């Protein structure tokens, strides 16, 4: 591949999904994974690794900002993070050991359709609504028990199978459990650091790591995420 074209692709892959990650709390995985495959020629399992490794690092600036604004519920992050991480580890193991590439592409395609429907529904639902900013200091005790743990394990498994960061699955659970919007986004983002690290680690263990592409995309995505957080 022409070096100039290669770096153009790296920038596109980093910048386009990167801004979405901090603003929406669900990341740009449904864009980043296909870009890694079709622009850089990675197979889907390598793309999963790069995507999750990038998320684990580049979500940090947004989480720092959310924490500073008191949008991260620590008890929920710990309970959900551990539970979802176990689910992600199981899902990533199934991906690495048992799911053929072509089947994985079909699963990922259906997952992306689901993401598109959810984002469209959410956009229509929230149109014209002003979301009040609520901090953890203004809330009563939030759910961090068995319901959260069970639901997050299932969401983590789905995340591991689809190679996402997980926010698209985690956020609806937080909303269902009555977390305020800003707290849900902040807590989900913090949780993604844990779960994405686990998913990437499992895939790396089974030989699907592309460290150079992760480093290239990660640096520019980190810059984009930092700018988005500001």
C-alpha positions in Angstrom: 0.0 0.0 0.0 1.2 3.5 -0.8 2.5 5.1 2.5 0.6 8.3 2.0 -2.6 6.4 1.4 -1.9 4.3 4.5 -1.6 7.3 6.7 -4.7 8.9 5.3 -6.6 5.7 6.1 -5.1 5.7 9.7 -6.3 9.3 10.2 -9.8 8.6 8.9 -10.1 5.5 11.1 -8.9 7.4 14.1 -10.7 10.7 13.7 -14.1 9.8 12.4 -15.1 7.3 15.2 -12.9 9.0 17.8 -15.1 12.1 18.3 -18.2 9.9 18.8 -16.7 7.9 21.6 -16.6 10.6 24.2 -19.8 12.5 23.2 -22.1 9.5 23.0 -20.6 7.0 25.4 -21.2 4.2 22.9 -18.1 4.7 20.7 -17.7 4.4 17.0 -17.0 0.7 16.9 -19.5 0.0 14.2 -17.5 2.3 12.0 -14.0 1.5 13.1 -14.1 -2.3 12.7 -15.2 -2.3 9.0 -12.7 0.5 8.3 -9.9 -1.6 9.7 -11.0 -4.5 7.6 -11.6 -2.8 4.3 -9.1 0.0 4.4 -6.2 -1.7 6.1 -6.9 -5.4 5.2 -7.1 -6.7 8.8 -9.2 -9.8 9.3 -12.2 -9.4 11.6 -10.6 -10.9 14.7 -7.6 -8.6 14.3 -10.0 -5.7 13.9 -11.8 -6.7 17.1 -8.5 -6.6 18.9 -7.4 -3.2 17.6 -10.9 -1.7 18.2 -11.1 -2.9 21.8 -7.4 -2.0 22.6 -8.0 1.5 21.2 -11.2 1.9 23.2 -9.4 0.8 26.4 -6.8 3.6 26.0 -8.8 6.4 24.3 -11.8 6.4 26.6 -9.6 7.6 29.5 -9.7 11.3 28.7 -13.5 11.3 28.6 -13.7 9.3 31.8 -11.4 11.8 33.6 -13.8 14.6 32.4 -16.9 12.6 33.5 -15.3 11.9 36.9 -14.4 15.5 37.4 -18.0 16.5 36.7 -19.2 13.8 39.1 -20.9 11.6 36.5 -19.2 8.3 37.4 -20.9 6.1 40.0 -17.9 4.2 41.5 -19.9 1.3 43.0 -21.8 0.7 39.8 -18.6 0.9 37.8 -16.9 -1.7 39.9 -19.8 -4.1 40.0 -20.7 -3.8 36.4 -17.1 -3.6 35.2 -16.2 -6.9 36.9 -19.3 -8.7 35.8 -19.2 -7.4 32.2 -15.5 -8.2 32.0 -16.2 -11.8 32.7 -18.9 -11.8 30.0 -16.5 -10.1 27.5 -13.7 -12.6 28.3 -16.1 -15.5 27.6 -17.4 -13.9 24.4 -13.9 -13.1 23.2 -12.8 -16.6 23.9 -15.7 -18.0 21.8 -14.7 -15.6 19.0 -11.0 -16.6 19.2 -11.5 -20.3 19.4 -14.8 -21.3 17.8 -16.4 -18.8 15.5 -15.2 -18.8 11.8 -14.5 -15.5 10.2 -17.5 -15.7 7.8 -20.0 -16.4 10.6 -18.4 -13.6 12.7 -19.0 -11.2 9.8 -22.7 -12.1 9.7 -23.0 -11.6 13.4 -21.2 -8.3 13.3 -23.5 -7.2 10.4 -26.7 -7.9 12.3 -25.2 -6.2 15.4 -24.5 -3.1 13.3 -28.1 -3.1 12.0 -29.2 -3.2 15.6 -27.0 -0.3 16.5 -28.3 1.7 13.6 -31.9 1.1 14.7 -31.2 1.9 18.3 -29.3 5.1 17.4 -32.1 6.3 15.1 -34.8 5.5 17.7 -32.8 7.3 20.4 -32.3 10.3 18.2 -36.0 10.6 17.4 -37.0 10.0 21.0 -34.6 12.7 22.3 -35.3 15.3 19.6 -36.2 18.6 21.2 -35.7 17.4 24.8 -33.4 19.1 27.2 -31.5 16.7 29.4 -31.0 18.0 32.9 -27.4 17.5 34.2 -27.6 15.3 37.4 -24.5 14.4 39.4 -24.0 11.4 41.7 -24.2 13.8 44.6 -27.8 14.6 43.6 -29.0 11.0 43.2 -30.2 8.5 45.7 -28.7 5.0 46.0 -28.3 3.6 42.5 -28.6 -0.1 41.6 -25.3 -2.0 42.0 -26.6 -5.4 43.0 -27.7 -8.7 41.4 -29.8 -7.1 38.6 -27.0 -5.0 37.4 -24.4 -7.8 37.7 -26.5 -10.3 35.7 -27.5 -7.9 33.0 -24.0 -6.6 32.6 -22.6 -10.2 32.3 -25.0 -10.8 29.4 -24.1 -7.4 27.8 -20.4 -8.2 28.3 -20.8 -11.5 26.4 -22.6 -9.7 23.5 -19.8 -7.2 23.5 -17.1 -9.9 23.3 -18.9 -11.6 20.4 -19.4 -8.3 18.5 -16.0 -6.7 19.2 -17.6 -3.5 20.4 -16.6 -1.3 23.3 -19.9 -2.2 24.9 -21.5 1.2 25.5 -24.3 0.4 23.0 -25.3 -2.5 25.3 -24.3 -1.0 28.7 -26.2 2.3 28.4 -29.7 0.8 27.9 -29.2 -1.3 31.0 -28.2 1.8 33.1 -31.2 3.6 31.7 -33.5 0.7 32.6 -32.1 0.7 36.1 -33.0 4.4 36.4 -29.5 5.9 36.2 -29.6 9.6 35.3 -28.4 10.2 31.7 -25.1 11.9 32.5 -24.3 9.4 35.2 -25.2 6.5 32.9 -22.8 7.8 30.2 -20.0 8.5 32.6 -20.3 5.2 34.4 -20.6 3.3 31.1 -17.5 5.0 29.8 -15.5 4.1 32.9 -16.7 0.5 32.6 -15.6 0.3 29.0 -11.9 0.9 30.0 -12.1 -2.4 32.0 -14.1 -4.5 29.6 -12.3 -3.4 26.4 -8.9 -4.1 28.1 -10.1 -7.6 28.9 -11.5 -8.3 25.4 -8.3 -7.1 23.7 -6.2 -9.1 26.1 -8.0 -12.4 25.4 -7.7 -11.9 21.6 -4.0 -11.0 21.9 -3.5 -14.2 23.9 -4.9 -16.2 21.1 -2.7 -14.5 18.5 -4.9 -11.8 17.0 -3.0 -8.7 18.1 -1.8 -6.2 15.6 0.2 -3.9 17.9 1.5 -1.5 15.2 -1.9 -0.7 13.8 -3.2 -0.4 17.4 -0.4 2.1 18.2 -1.0 4.2 15.0 -4.8 4.3 15.3 -4.6 4.7 19.1 -2.4 7.8 19.1 -4.6 9.7 16.7 -7.8 8.5 18.3 -6.5 9.5 21.7 -6.0 13.0 20.4 -9.5 13.1 19.0 -11.0 11.7 22.2 -9.2 14.3 24.3 -10.4 17.1 22.0 -14.0 15.7 22.2 -13.8 15.6 26.0 -12.9 19.3 26.1 
